[in-house]
């Protein structure tokens, strides 16, 4: 990039917010997906709306490709930049602008860290339900861009279900508004709905209005231990079929259990073939009733059941579940985390298929995930430097996707498409759908500068 343009970026954002040295460029050249890094020419970090608009306009005037980035925790290559492009880092736009306890909404900037926001809401006896595994570091802007899910998705839904409105800048730096602070709003197109999950391809977030709900009065956590993976997955389907909707319903296979126990020392049953971690919440009477039903169902399916007796015991169990990815990452140099998602009734078939695929390609695959909403995370542990094994990994991933689609599922439940899965999109959506998406993209970003 020429020095005159760099100087203009510095005039807008300030010296401390413009990065051009190799170390900083490399730091922002990749995300959490297993993909090759791509070096941008500059990284710019706006601190406010005015600076963000000016940066976008400068990029547009100079035909510079823009990739928006929050914390970079996404797992699909959605923030891997274009070569020699501009990375726009939104982490400095990190203010909670309003937290309204009367109308139950908040307005935040895109760089607000998810967990910090959730904790601020909780102090007001409110709940922000979306809780991606990366919540301690991921940002709200990234969550909306990827339509992040999390452990509570079964009962409470995912990020898009809490986006009431937003303001964002288009590819020319013009401010666009959609939605409202009101629960009902049918003014114009549902643009904020389109932006949720758009992965930075249609605009750059400025502010986001989020719905909050009252926090549950009571909760109960249950650990169900199974001698068979099949029985565990059948139990998930049985719980849903019996019209019980837990707040969370998580699955771990034996390989994952052992890895997590080695990592966290949480006291997990390492001899079990699978476990379900279940939490019910709501009104105390309803919680007790649902917990009894869940316990009865699990025992009927051959499980032994433990109920957390204290908040400390409960927190220890859920901390272990959240450590699953970190624990598996220690096993081998390369970790491929997928999120094939199927209708809940097809979960036993998907679990069986993952076991078969692991044996077929002689690969280590640890499986955990949000079983209650059909969202599994088959995690392949390998070493990308081993070319022969890497070829098997690529074949196994494709077979996992094909199986999910055959069962009426989807390529991604919560991680997004990015670069990693773009080649598979046609299999799920078809040519005409992709053509329609292309027309939308071209109409709002005719020079194809956004991501």
Rosetta blueprint (number, residue, H / E / L):
1 X L
2 X L
3 X H
4 X H
5 X H
6 X H
7 X H
8 X H
9 X H
10 X H
11 X H
12 X H
13 X H
14 X L
15 X H
16 X H
17 X H
18 X E
19 X E
20 X L
21 X L
22 X H
23 X H
24 X H
25 X H
26 X H
27 X H
28 X L
29 X L
30 X L
31 X L
32 X L
33 X L
34 X L
35 X L
36 X L
37 X L
38 X L
39 X L
40 X L
41 X L
42 X E
43 X E
44 X E
45 X L
46 X L
47 X L
48 X L
49 X H
50 X H
51 X H
52 X H
53 X H
54 X H
55 X H
56 X H
57 X H
58 X H
59 X H
60 X H
61 X H
62 X L
63 X L
64 X L
65 X L
66 X E
67 X E
68 X E
69 X E
70 X L
71 X L
72 X L
73 X L
74 X L
75 X L
76 X L
77 X L
78 X L
79 X L
80 X L
81 X L
82 X L
83 X L
84 X L
85 X L
86 X E
87 X E
88 X E
89 X E
90 X L
91 X L
92 X L
93 X L
94 X L
95 X L
96 X E
97 X E
98 X E
99 X E
100 X E
101 X L
102 X L
103 X L
104 X L
105 X E
106 X E
107 X E
108 X E
109 X E
110 X L
111 X L
112 X L
113 X E
114 X H
115 X H
116 X H
117 X H
118 X H
119 X H
120 X H
121 X H
122 X H
123 X H
124 X L
125 X L
126 X E
127 X E
128 X L
129 X L
130 X L
131 X L
132 X L
133 X L
134 X L
135 X L
136 X L
137 X L
138 X L
139 X E
140 X H
141 X H
142 X H
143 X H
144 X H
145 X H
146 X H
147 X L
148 X L
149 X L
150 X L
151 X L
152 X L
153 X H
154 X H
155 X H
156 X H
157 X L
158 X L
159 X H
160 X H
161 X H
162 X H
163 X E
164 X E
165 X E
166 X E
167 X E
168 X E
169 X E
170 X L
171 X L
172 X L
173 X L
174 X L
175 X E
176 X E
177 X E
178 X E
179 X E
180 X L
181 X L
182 X L
183 X L
184 X L
185 X L
186 X L
187 X L
188 X L
189 X L
190 X L
191 X H
192 X H
193 X H
194 X H
195 X H
196 X L
197 X L
198 X L
199 X L
200 X L
201 X L
202 X L
203 X L
204 X E
205 X E
206 X E
207 X E
208 X E
209 X E
210 X E
211 X E
212 X L
213 X E
214 X E
215 X L
216 X L
217 X L
218 X E
219 X E
220 X E
221 X E
222 X E
223 X E
224 X E
225 X E
226 X E
227 X L
228 X L
229 X H
230 X H
231 X H
232 X H
233 X H
234 X H
235 X H
236 X H
237 X H
238 X H
239 X H
240 X H
241 X H
242 X L
243 X L
244 X L
245 X L
246 X L
247 X L
248 X E
249 X E
250 X E
251 X E
252 X E
253 X E
254 X H
255 X H
256 X H
257 X H
258 X H
259 X H
260 X H
261 X H
262 X H
263 X H
264 X H
265 X L
266 X L
267 X L
268 X L
269 X L
270 X L
271 X L
272 X L
273 X L
274 X E
275 X E
276 X E
277 X E
278 X E
279 X E
280 X E
281 X E
282 X E
283 X L
284 X H
285 X H
286 X H
287 X H
288 X H
289 X H
290 X H
291 X H
292 X H
293 X H
294 X H
295 X H
296 X H
297 X H
298 X H
299 X H
300 X H
301 X L
302 X L
303 X L
304 X E
305 X E
306 X E
307 X E
308 X L
309 X L
310 X L
311 X H
312 X H
313 X H
314 X H
315 X H
316 X H
317 X H
318 X H
319 X H
320 X H
321 X H
322 X H
323 X L
324 X H
325 X H
326 X H
327 X H
328 X H
329 X H
330 X L
331 X L
332 X L
333 X L
334 X E
335 X E
336 X E
337 X E
338 X L
339 X L
340 X L
341 X E
342 X L
343 X L
344 X H
345 X H
346 X H
347 X H
348 X H
349 X H
350 X H
351 X H
352 X H
353 X H
354 X H
355 X H
356 X H
357 X H
358 X H
359 X H
360 X H
361 X H
362 X L
363 X L
364 X E
365 X E
366 X E
367 X E
368 X E
369 X E
370 X E
371 X H
372 X H
373 X H
374 X L
375 X E
376 X E
377 X E
378 X E
379 X E
380 X E
381 X E
382 X E
383 X L
384 X L
385 X L
386 X L
387 X H
388 X H
389 X H
390 X H
391 X H
392 X H
393 X H
394 X H
395 X H
396 X H
397 X H
398 X H
399 X H
400 X H
401 X H
402 X H
403 X H
404 X H
405 X H
406 X H
407 X L
408 X L
409 X L
410 X E
411 X L
412 X L
413 X L
414 X L
415 X L
416 X L
417 X L
418 X L
419 X L
420 X L
421 X L
422 X H
423 X H
424 X H
425 X H
426 X H
427 X H
428 X H
429 X H
430 X L
431 X H
432 X H
433 X H
434 X H
435 X H
436 X H
437 X H
438 X H
439 X H
440 X H
441 X H
442 X H
443 X H
444 X H
445 X L
446 X L
447 X L
448 X L
449 X L
450 X E
451 X L
